[in-house]
Amino acid sequence: MKTNIKLIGISLLTLFIISSCEDSLDEIPDNRTQIDTAEKIAELITLAYPAGTYAPFLAPMTDNADDKGPTANERRVNTEMYFWRDVNDNDTDFPTDYWNECYEAISQANHALQAIEDLGGGSEFNHLKGEALIARAYAHFMLVNIWSKTYDPATAGSDLGIPYVIEPENIVIKDYKRGTVKEVYEKIEADIEAGLPLVTNAYKIPKFHFTKKAANAFASRFYLYKGDWEKVVKHSNEVLGDAPADLLRDWNGKYRSLTFAQIGNEYSSTTEVANLLIVSGNSLYARNYSGSRYQLSSDLATNLFFNGSQVNGKGWGYRVFGNDLFLNLPKYVEYFRTTNAAANIGFAFLNSVLLTTDEVLLNRAEAYTMLGQMDNAVNDINVFLSKKVRNYDASTDVLTLDQLNTIHSVAEGIYTPFYTIEAEKLALINGISEYRRREFQNEGLRWFDIRRFNLSVVHEDFFDNKSTLTKTDNRKQLQIPVDAQSFGLQPNPR
């Protein structure tokens, strides 16, 4: 549990430690007045990435979660989110904590941008400006896609967005407005377009920064959610180059020879070629997710990964250890930051992989499908499967469009995004969505596909009681934190 309380304007922007005996503050103490060199700005931008983890509260809401029964561990965030209940805890791994961390990251980006402007800008600062703009866009993008309705051009002009903050904060309470989803998306796109040409790869540890590839990967996701297929292809190509198979996470090859511990270390490693952006955040997820009650169950894992439904009777490439199915991949490794060595007190942290080449390839395959470029889409799918299907054999396992249409046939009316998916494209879209569901299980990304495709979700408890999240259920927009509401932000309808 966190003992730090974040009072950031509307639950936004600067970290305070508050005790009950302190008077309320009129001004935010500003210790950034000496940010007067490129080196100091670079240090500030390292904090412009959300130091929180969204997987603990998004993953249990998806169809990748099941009730493992009363013998499993009950944890509040896991239980409440499985049943799509509103929560307002400020603790680590809860939605409010991630909201705060996103706005804190935005604050750091804005202070860096202000410092660059105060110093007159110029080529020395261009790469820093680019990174700050992309980081600011990313944090707002995550916020709007968790707390607002999914983008739909027909309604985005009236759907409630989230505050898009572009100025450094110097007061505690400021009059923020949610604006609209359309306005938020326009500002995200403006920051992407301004920032992307400026970013570089010149970092000591590039994968903790928005490099050119990471920035283009984010742009690929942004335009996918917006339905701008040509731009998805454009930005994906910048990431994938001419040999995408060499850039993917190789579950069928390298990872099959690794031990359980080695997989954990490699998954979020800077040496893993598939990883494009890694962020360190305060979280207990590494120690909690595998034992939590409402996560991937044995039956669900069998259906998703091991029932031979992928290619020619072959399952997903995840390892099986001993006689037990490998249900909960060690995608997270905890490390501890000590704040008091004598008392052995500190915070648990982990590295989260936020952007990968695997996601980008699936983004491009989806965009190709929507553009009617079926041969390109099928090629990308086969490249992806070559690294994911157990014992994949290129001489027998390359799938044709007809085979994919048969394997991933799905009824009309299940996928209902704001755009039309023609009948001849539906099976490929379903297949790509299901591949993404498997590849990023326990990472939370499935939630965004559930939202943007307007998928329904049914959760059963151990006693066969069913709860349903309908296609247009208002609970798909998490409730605005109570602290933010108290400063005037309109809550989401329920």
Beta strands, then each sheet from edge to edge (+ up, - down):
strand 1: 66-67
strand 2: 275-282
strand 3: 294-295
strand 4: 334-340
strand 5: 345-356
strand 6: 457-460
strand 7: 466-469
sheet 1: 1+ 3-
sheet 2: 2+ 5- 4+
sheet 3: 6+ 7-
end
